Amino acid sequence: MKSVLKIEELSMFVLGLYLYSLLDFPWWLFLVFILTPDIGMLGYLLGNRTGAIIYNIFHHKGLAILIYLAGVFWSMPLVQLIGVILFSHASMDRIFGYGLKYYKGFKFTHLGEVGKGNG
């Protein structure tokens, strides 16, 4: 993946850290939850198409932002936390080249094929 895209994703990850810092949760909780969106990979047990759909729901930044904003609107810190974790995790994954999945299989993403050295 191109260096500029990695820097952009790193910037968004830092934004996620900043948004987390505004919440009243301990930092160890961030470390505990940062990998939980990967539970979406379990969808691949039901096949490539279902796996891609479920994985992409857990890794879609637009959905993460909507969840966060809903938490802000309704003053629900737990909902904000969920949005921040989803957003930060998606940014972290994309730094390492894991993008949204195509139905073809887990390693086929919108950023290129995982493991092919795309950048």
N, C-alpha and C positions, 0 to 999 in steps of 0.2 A: 504494500500500500504506500502511496506517496507520503513523503514526510510532512507536507503541508496538511494533509488530512489527519495525520497522527497528532500534529500540534493542535489542530482544531479540536479533536476529540479530547486531548489532554486538557485544553482550556475548559471544555464543558465538564470534564470530571472535576476540575478545580471549582467550577461554579457549583457543582453538586455538593462538594465539601463545604463551601461557603454557606449554601442554603441549609445544610445539616447543622452548621454551627449556630444558626439562628434558632434552632429548635432546642427544647430543654430535655435532651436525651444524652446519656453518657456516650463518650466516643467508642467505648468497647462495643456498644450495641451496633454502631455502624460497621465495625469489623465483623461482627457476628452475622449481620444480615446482607452484606455486600454481595455474597455469592448465591443468596437464596433464589434470585430470578432464574438461575440455571436449572431449577426444578422443571422448567418448561421443556428441557431436553427429554423428559420422560414421555412426552408425546410421541417421540420416535418409536416407542414400543408399539404404537398403533399404526405405524407405516410412515413413509416419507411425507405424504401430503398432510396428514393430521399432525405429524411432528413439526413440520414447518409452520403451520398455522398457530399451534400452541406456543412454540418457541418465539415466533414473531410477536405474539401478543405480549409476552413477558419482556420483550426487548425493543418495543416500539417507543421511541422518545416522545412522540406526540401524545400517546396515551399516558405516559408517565407525567408529562407536563399538565395534562387535563386533571389527572388525579391530584397532583400537587396543588393546582389552583382551586380545585373543589375543597381541599382541606383548608386553604387560606380563606376562601369565601365563607365556609361554614365554621371557621375557627376550630378545626379538628386536627390537632398536632399529629395524631396517629396516621391520619390520611396523608398529611404532608410528608411524614416519614416514609410512607410507602412510595409516594411519588418521587421523593429524592433518591431513595434506594434504587428504584427502577431506572431512573434517569442516569444516575452515577454508574450503575452496573453496565448499562448499554454503552455508555461512553468508554468505560474501561475495556469492555469486550472489543470495541471497534479500534482501540489503540493497538490491540493485538491481532487485528485482522478478521475478527469474527463479526460478520454483518448479519443482516436479515437473511433468512434462508429461502432458497427456491425449493420447489417441490421435488426436484431431482435427487436431493439427498443432503445430509447434514453439512458436508464440506462445500456445497455450492451456495455462495452468498452474493449479495449485491456489491460486495467489495472485491469479488474474485474468489477463486478456489482456495480454501483454507490449506495452508501448507505449501503453496506454490511459489512463495516469495514474491508477492505482488507489490513490490515497491521498494 
